[in-house]
Amino acid sequence: MFTQDNGKIWLATGSERVYLNPSMANRHGLIAGATGTGKTVTLKVVAESFSEMGVPVFIADIKGDVSGMCLPGRENKHIRRSIDTMGIENFNYTDFPVHFFDVYGKLGHPVRTTISDMGPELLARLLGLNEVQSGVLRIVFRIADDNGLLLLDLKDLRAMLQFTADNAAEYKIRYGNVSPQSIGSIQRALLTLEDEGGNIFFGEPALEIGDWFDWGPDGRGMMNILECAELFQHPLLYSTFLLWMLTELYELLPEAGDLDKPKIAFFFDEAHLLFKDAPKALLEKVEQVVRLIRSKGVSVWFITQNPMDIPESVLAQIGNRVQHALRAYTPNEQKAIRAAARSFRVNEAFNTEMVLQELATGEALVSVLDEKGVPGVVQRANILPPKSSMEAVAPAVIGTVLANSPLLNKYAQTLDRESAYELLTEQAEQAAREAEELARQKEEEKERQLAEKQRLAEEKARAAEEKRQAAEEKRLAKEQREAERAREQKRKSSASGAASKMVNKAASSAMNTIGREVGRQLIRGIFGTLKK
């Protein structure tokens, strides 16, 4: 559409036409300006031009008006004036091939990622963890990786946190100290994330960034539009999720070197949120990704209100700039205007600092890189109009696009395959079953030992009773024998006594007889004698 002079992108017109060199587009771009100054129009014009060159595009749609790219634009007096004053020939309104995505699955294909894929660094930022808690989270991820445990969703992470806490003493020497306080803080942060709806995009099927590399039937690059109106209500979720996408692009693509055009263009609206309250370590990684991703053929465009919202280390990587009007109502805003003006190569035809405050809607200061990568002199120019609709489309229209999308079946159904939660739950249940079986065996052994003890006690009691009975029988037998002996002795004694008595009696009788006889004889003898 707006390609002229050997494929360059006709971006704007001022005193002369301003062209964006596609071979320099992977040096990244900045679209800045106050609210209502025309940033979205510029975004759409650049994105449409990339698409027409066969370059797929990703756009974060915060206000919903980018969704209109699936419909052709409509004539109005402002667009007609731009067409006429810029001398645009053969201008035709048209729609563009679009894939719609939505983290919440309402106005696009559901977008999900896994806990493992997001990694501990981004997740720590998402949860708002401090340095110590972030270190513990890294340990948890390391333990999961070393044990082959997939962290797909939040229940997996919770199970892994609990598992790590339960085995902290075992892991302390190898991985470092894991305090219960840090685990508890991370668990509470997960609850907060759930309350904000953040758990909805953790799971499977995870978004495959490779699906962005698609083209329409006519060869135009696919517009991959992420519906962000609801996601943007949670700025930290929004910025972290888009940073994950950018990181995934970096990991996916091989080194490409110098190309005649980008492989893909990535538009990051409200980019200042990416850097707000970000720790130094994360900012360094963002800078690294932005610096290195251009060698993989990715053109990153940051859209923000104030260029000072983006760190200087990142701004230094940006070669193409479109600066819409800035307002200077406060000292800080005046400082921002001076800083923005100094970032441009001076144009002697005007005062850059003054012009920044005078620009009308749709007008901008534009500076792009030439074929050698040298920033061009800043130009005051009007941005060309987009060909697609500037209005947000109705949900029914998006529904029709989704119904005809080849990605519908791929992302429609949520998956819940075996991961850390299931494995650790099974492990815990198995341990519980083993503990229960061990307790049962111990109880049975205890009962067996008790029964054996009772049996031995009973046998001992029986033996003691038998011994007592034997002793009693022996005693009785002895007593019986003694009694028998006593009776025998008595009997013998009685018999002997009777015999003796009889002898004695006989003897006594005899003696008595003899006595009587002797007595009689003596008397008779005496009498006889006397008689004599």
C-alpha positions in Angstrom: 0.0 0.0 0.0 2.4 2.7 1.2 5.6 1.1 -0.3 7.5 3.4 -2.7 11.1 3.6 -3.9 12.3 0.0 -3.9 10.0 -1.3 -1.1 10.4 1.4 1.5 7.4 2.2 3.7 5.8 5.5 3.1 5.0 6.5 6.7 4.3 10.3 6.7 4.4 13.4 4.6 5.7 16.9 5.6 7.9 19.1 3.5 8.8 15.8 1.9 7.8 12.2 2.2 9.2 10.2 5.1 10.0 6.6 4.4 10.8 3.8 6.8 13.5 1.5 5.6 12.3 -2.2 6.2 15.9 -3.4 6.5 16.3 -1.0 9.4 13.0 -1.8 11.1 14.6 -4.5 13.3 16.5 -1.6 15.0 13.1 -1.1 16.7 10.8 1.8 16.9 9.1 4.2 19.3 5.7 5.8 19.0 5.1 8.3 21.7 2.7 11.2 22.5 0.1 12.4 24.9 -3.4 10.8 24.9 -5.5 11.7 21.8 -2.6 12.8 19.6 -2.7 9.9 17.1 -0.5 7.1 18.4 -3.0 4.4 17.5 -3.3 5.7 14.0 0.5 5.6 13.6 0.6 2.1 15.0 -2.0 0.9 12.5 -0.3 2.5 9.6 3.0 0.9 10.4 1.4 -2.5 11.1 -0.6 -2.4 7.9 2.5 -1.6 5.9 4.4 -4.5 7.4 1.5 -6.8 6.7 1.4 -5.7 3.1 5.1 -6.5 2.8 4.3 -10.1 4.0 5.5 -9.5 7.6 3.3 -11.0 10.3 2.4 -8.6 13.1 1.6 -8.9 16.8 -0.4 -6.1 18.4 -1.6 -5.6 22.0 -5.1 -4.0 21.7 -5.8 -2.1 24.9 -8.7 0.1 23.7 -10.3 -2.3 21.3 -10.0 -0.1 18.3 -7.2 -2.2 16.7 -9.8 -5.0 16.3 -11.2 -3.0 13.4 -8.3 -4.3 11.2 -10.5 -7.2 10.2 -12.9 -4.8 8.5 -12.2 -2.2 5.8 -12.2 1.5 6.8 -14.8 4.0 6.0 -14.5 7.4 4.3 -14.7 10.5 6.5 -13.6 14.1 6.0 -10.4 13.8 8.0 -9.2 10.8 6.0 -10.3 12.4 2.7 -8.4 15.6 3.6 -5.2 13.5 4.3 -5.5 11.6 1.1 -5.9 14.8 -0.9 -3.3 16.9 0.8 -0.7 14.1 0.7 -1.3 13.1 -2.9 -2.0 9.5 -2.1 -3.0 7.7 -5.3 -5.1 4.5 -5.6 -6.1 4.6 -1.9 -8.4 1.7 -1.2 -10.0 0.8 2.1 -9.4 -2.9 2.9 -9.5 -5.4 5.7 -6.5 -7.5 6.9 -6.1 -11.1 7.8 -6.5 -11.4 11.6 -6.1 -13.9 14.3 -7.7 -12.8 17.6 -6.3 -13.8 20.9 -7.6 -13.2 24.4 -6.1 -14.3 27.7 -9.7 -14.7 29.1 -10.9 -16.5 26.0 -13.8 -14.1 25.5 -12.9 -12.2 22.3 -10.2 -14.4 20.9 -8.5 -17.8 21.1 -7.5 -18.5 24.7 -3.9 -17.6 25.5 -2.2 -19.7 28.0 1.3 -20.5 29.1 2.7 -22.9 31.7 4.4 -22.0 35.0 7.5 -23.8 33.8 7.6 -21.8 30.5 7.2 -18.5 32.2 10.1 -19.2 34.5 11.0 -18.0 38.0 12.2 -14.5 37.0 9.0 -13.3 35.3 6.8 -15.2 37.8 8.6 -13.5 40.7 7.8 -10.1 39.1 4.2 -11.1 38.5 3.9 -12.1 42.2 5.7 -9.0 43.5 8.3 -11.1 45.4 11.3 -9.6 47.1 14.8 -10.8 46.5 14.8 -13.5 49.2 11.4 -14.8 48.1 12.5 -14.8 44.5 15.6 -16.8 45.4 13.3 -19.4 47.1 11.1 -19.5 44.0 14.2 -20.2 41.9 15.1 -23.1 44.2 11.6 -24.5 43.8 11.9 -24.4 40.0 15.3 -26.0 40.2 14.0 -28.9 42.4 11.1 -29.4 40.0 13.4 -29.5 37.0 15.9 -31.9 38.7 13.0 -34.2 39.6 11.3 -34.1 36.2 8.2 -32.4 37.6 6.3 -30.2 35.1 4.8 -27.0 36.5 1.9 -26.3 34.2 -0.6 -24.4 36.3 -1.0 -22.9 39.8 -2.0 -26.1 41.5 1.3 -27.6 40.3 3.2 -24.7 41.8 1.3 -24.9 45.1 2.0 -28.7 45.3 5.7 -28.0 44.5 6.0 -25.3 47.1 4.5 -27.7 49.7 6.7 -30.5 48.6 9.8 -28.3 48.9 8.7 -27.0 52.4 8.1 -30.6 53.6 11.6 -31.6 52.5 13.5 -28.4 53.2 15.9 -30.0 55.5 16.9 -32.6 52.9 17.4 -29.9 50.2 19.1 -27.3 52.3 22.7 -28.5 51.7 22.3 -28.9 47.9 20.1 -26.0 47.0 20.2 -23.6 50.0 17.9 -22.6 52.8 14.2 -22.6 52.2 12.4 -20.9 55.0 8.7 -21.6 55.9 8.2 -17.8 56.0 9.2 -17.4 52.3 7.1 -20.4 51.2 4.1 -18.9 53.0 4.7 -15.5 51.4 4.8 -17.0 47.9 1.6 -18.9 48.7 -0.2 -15.7 49.7 1.0 -14.0 46.6 -0.5 -16.8 44.5 -3.8 -16.2 46.2 -3.6 -12.5 45.3 -2.8 -13.5 41.7 -5.8 -15.7 41.6 -8.0 -12.9 42.9 -6.9 -10.8 40.0 -7.7 -13.5 37.5 -4.1 -14.3 36.8 -4.5 -18.1 37.1 -6.6 -18.2 34.0 -3.7 -18.1 31.6 -1.6 -20.8 33.3 -2.3 -24.2 31.8 -2.4 -26.0 28.5 -2.6 -25.9 25.5 0.1 -23.2 25.8 0.3 -20.6 23.1 2.8 -21.5 20.4 4.4 -18.3 19.2 5.1 -20.0 15.9 1.3 -19.7 15.1 1.9 -16.0 14.7 3.9 -16.7 11.6 1.0 -17.0 9.3 -0.1 -15.3 6.1 -3.4 -14.5 4.4 -4.4 -16.1 1.0 -2.9 -13.1 -0.7 0.4 -13.3 1.0 -0.1 -10.5 3.5 1.3 -11.0 7.0 -1.2 -12.1 9.6 -2.3 -9.5 12.2 -2.2 -11.3 15.5 -4.3 -9.1 17.8 -4.3 -9.7 21.6 -7.4 -8.3 23.2 -6.1 -6.5 26.3 -9.0 -4.3 27.5 -9.7 -6.6 30.4 -6.1 -7.7 30.9 -5.0 -4.1 31.1 -7.1 -3.6 34.2 -4.2 -5.5 35.9 -1.1 -3.7 34.6 1.4 -6.0 36.1 -0.2 -9.0 34.5 -0.4 -7.2 31.2 3.2 -6.1 31.1 4.6 -9.4 32.4 2.6 -11.5 29.9 3.7 -9.4 27.0 7.3 -9.6 28.2 7.0 -13.4 28.3 5.7 -13.3 24.7 8.7 -11.2 23.6 11.1 -13.6 25.4 9.4 -16.5 23.7 10.0 -14.9 20.3 13.7 -14.5 21.3 14.0 -18.1 22.3 12.1 -19.4 19.2 13.9 -17.7 16.4 17.4 -18.5 15.2 20.0 -15.9 14.4 19.1 -14.2 11.1 21.7 -11.5 10.6 20.8 -8.6 8.3 17.5 -9.0 6.5 15.7 -6.9 3.9 12.7 -6.9 6.1 11.7 -8.2 9.6 10.4 -11.7 10.2 7.8 -10.3 12.5 6.8 -6.9 14.0 5.9 -6.8 17.7 3.9 -3.7 19.0 3.9 -3.2 22.8 1.3 -0.6 23.7 1.6 1.2 27.1 5.2 0.0 27.2 6.1 2.1 30.2 4.3 -0.6 32.3 7.0 -3.0 31.3 9.6 -1.0 33.2 7.5 0.3 36.1 8.8 -0.9 39.5 10.9 -3.6 37.7 14.0 -4.7 39.6 17.4 -4.0 38.2 18.1 -7.6 37.3 14.9 -7.8 35.2 15.6 -4.4 33.5 19.0 -5.8 32.5 17.4 -8.8 30.9 14.8 -6.7 29.1 17.6 -4.6 27.7 19.5 -7.7 26.6 16.4 -9.2 24.9 15.7 -5.9 23.1 19.3 -5.6 22.0 19.8 -9.2 20.8 16.3 -9.9 19.3 16.9 -7.6 16.4 19.6 -10.1 15.1 16.8 -12.6 14.9 14.7 -10.5 12.6 12.2 -9.1 15.1 11.1 -5.4 15.0 9.9 -4.2 18.4 7.8 -1.1 18.6 7.2 0.6 22.0 4.1 2.7 22.3 3.9 5.0 25.3 2.9 8.5 26.3 6.2 9.8 27.4 9.6 8.6 26.1 11.1 9.2 29.5 9.0 6.3 30.8 11.4 4.0 29.0 14.9 3.5 30.4 17.8 5.1 28.5 19.4 1.7 28.1 16.4 0.6 26.1 15.9 3.9 24.3 19.5 3.6 23.0 18.4 0.5 21.1 15.6 2.3 19.3 16.5 3.8 15.9 13.1 4.8 14.4 11.0 7.4 16.3 7.6 8.9 15.8 6.9 11.6 18.4 3.4 13.0 18.7 2.5 16.1 20.7 3.5 16.4 24.3 1.9 18.7 26.9 4.0 20.9 29.2 1.8 21.8 32.2 4.2 20.8 34.9 8.0 21.1 35.4 8.4 17.4 34.9 6.5 17.6 31.6 8.7 20.5 30.5 11.7 18.4 31.3 10.3 15.5 29.3 9.8 17.8 26.3 13.4 19.0 26.4 14.6 15.4 26.7 12.5 14.2 23.8 13.7 17.2 21.6 17.3 16.4 22.3 16.8 12.8 21.2 16.3 13.9 17.6 18.8 15.0 15.0 18.3 18.7 14.7 16.4 20.2 11.8 17.4 23.8 11.2 13.9 24.6 9.8 12.2 24.6 13.2 12.7 24.5 16.9 12.0 20.9 17.9 11.1 21.7 21.5 8.6 24.3 20.5 7.1 22.1 17.7 6.5 19.2 20.2 4.0 21.4 22.0 2.3 22.6 18.8 1.7 19.4 16.9 -1.9 18.7 15.9 -3.6 15.3 16.1 -2.2 13.0 13.5 1.0 15.2 13.2 4.3 14.0 14.5 8.1 14.5 14.6 9.6 11.6 12.7 13.1 10.3 12.5 14.1 7.0 10.9 17.3 5.3 10.0 18.8 5.4 6.6 20.3 2.5 4.7 23.5 2.8 6.7 21.7 2.9 10.0 22.3 6.6 10.6 19.3 8.6 12.1 17.8 11.0 9.7 17.1 14.6 10.4 13.8 15.0 12.3 10.8 15.8 10.1 7.6 17.5 11.0 5.0 15.4 9.1 1.4 14.1 8.9 1.0 10.4 9.4 -0.8 8.6 6.5 -4.3 7.3 7.2 -4.9 3.6 7.8 -6.9 1.5 5.3 -8.7 -0.6 7.9 -11.5 0.4 10.2 -10.6 2.6 13.2 -13.6 1.4 15.1 -13.8 -1.5 17.6 -15.8 -4.3 16.0 -18.7 -6.1 17.6 -18.2 -9.4 19.4 -20.3 -11.1 16.8 -17.8 -10.1 14.1 -14.9 -11.4 16.2 -16.9 -14.6 16.7 -17.3 -15.1 13.0 -13.5 -14.6 12.5 -12.8 -17.1 15.3 -15.2 -19.7 13.9 -13.3 -19.6 10.6 -9.9 -19.7 12.2 -7.7 -22.8 11.7 -6.5 -22.3 15.3 -10.0 -22.8 16.7 -9.7 -26.5 17.6 -6.1 -26.2 18.7 -6.8 -23.8 21.6 -10.5 -24.2 22.4 -10.3 -27.1 24.9 -8.3 -26.9 28.1 -5.9 -29.8 28.8 -4.8 -31.1 32.2 -2.2 -33.7 31.7 -0.2 -35.4 34.4 2.2 -32.9 36.0 3.7 -32.0 39.4 0.3 -31.8 41.2 -0.8 -35.3 40.0 2.6 -36.9 40.6 3.1 -35.3 44.0 -0.5 -36.1 45.0 0.0 -39.7 43.9 3.3 -39.8 45.7 1.7 -38.4 48.9 -1.2 -40.9 48.6 1.3 -43.7 48.0 3.2 -42.6 51.0 0.0 -42.4 53.0 -1.0 -45.9 51.9 2.5 -47.2 52.8 2.3 -45.5 56.1 -1.2 -46.9 56.7 0.0 -50.4 55.7 3.0 -50.0 57.9 0.8 -48.9 60.8 -1.5 -51.8 60.1 1.4 -54.2 60.0 2.7 -52.7 63.3 -0.7 -53.0 64.8 -1.1 -56.6 63.6 2.4 -57.3 64.9 1.5 -55.7 68.2 -1.7 -57.7 68.4 0.3 -60.8 67.4 2.9 -60.2 70.1 0.1 -59.4 72.6 -1.7 -62.7 71.6 1.6 -64.5 71.9 2.2 -63.0 75.3 -1.2 -63.9 76.4 -0.7 -67.4 75.1 2.6 -67.8 76.9 1.0 -66.3 80.0 -1.9 -68.8 79.7 0.5 -71.7 79.1 2.6 -70.5 82.0 -0.6 -70.3 84.1 -1.6 -73.7 82.9 1.8 -75.1 83.7 1.7 -73.4 87.1 -1.7 -74.9 87.7 -0.6 -78.3 86.5 2.4 -78.0 88.8 0.2 -76.9 91.6 -2.2 -79.7 90.9 0.7 -82.1 90.7 2.1 -80.8 93.9 -1.4 -80.9 95.4 -1.8 -84.5 94.2 1.7 -85.3 95.5 0.8 -83.7 98.8 -2.4 -85.5 99.0 -0.7 -88.7 98.0 1.9 -88.1 100.6 -0.7 -87.2 103.2 -2.6 -90.3 102.1 0.5 -92.4 102.5 1.3 -90.8 105.8 -2.3 -91.3 106.9 -2.1 -94.9 105.6 1.2 -95.4 107.5 -0.3 -93.8 110.5 -3.3 -96.1 110.3 -1.1 -99.0 109.7 1.1 -98.0 112.6 -2.0 -97.5 114.7 -3.4 -100.8 113.5 -0.2 -102.5 114.3 0.1 -100.6 117.5 -3.5 -101.6 118.3 -2.8 -105.1 117.4 0.4 -105.2 119.5 -1.4 -103.5 122.3 -4.2 -106.0 122.2 -1.8 -108.9 122.1 0.3 -107.4 124.9 -2.9 -106.7 126.8 -4.0 -110.2 126.2 -0.6 -111.5 127.3 -0.6 -109.2 130.1 -4.1 -110.1 130.9 -3.2 -113.7 130.6 -0.1 -113.1 132.6 -2.0 -111.2 135.0 -4.6 -113.8 135.2 -2.0 -116.4 135.5 -0.2 -114.5 138.1 -3.5 -113.9 139.8 -4.2 -117.5 139.7 -0.8 -118.3 140.8 -1.1 -115.6 143.4 -4.3 -116.9 144.4 -3.0 -120.4 144.5 0.1 -119.3 146.3 -2.0 -117.3 148.5 -4.2 -120.2 149.1 -1.2 -122.4 149.7 0.4 -120.0 152.1 -2.8 -119.7 154.0 -3.3 -123.3 154.1 0.3 -123.8 154.8 0.3 -121.3 157.5 -3.0 -122.6 158.8 -1.6 -125.9 158.2 1.4 -124.9 160.0 -0.7 -123.4 162.6 -2.6 -126.3 162.3 0.4 -128.0 162.9 
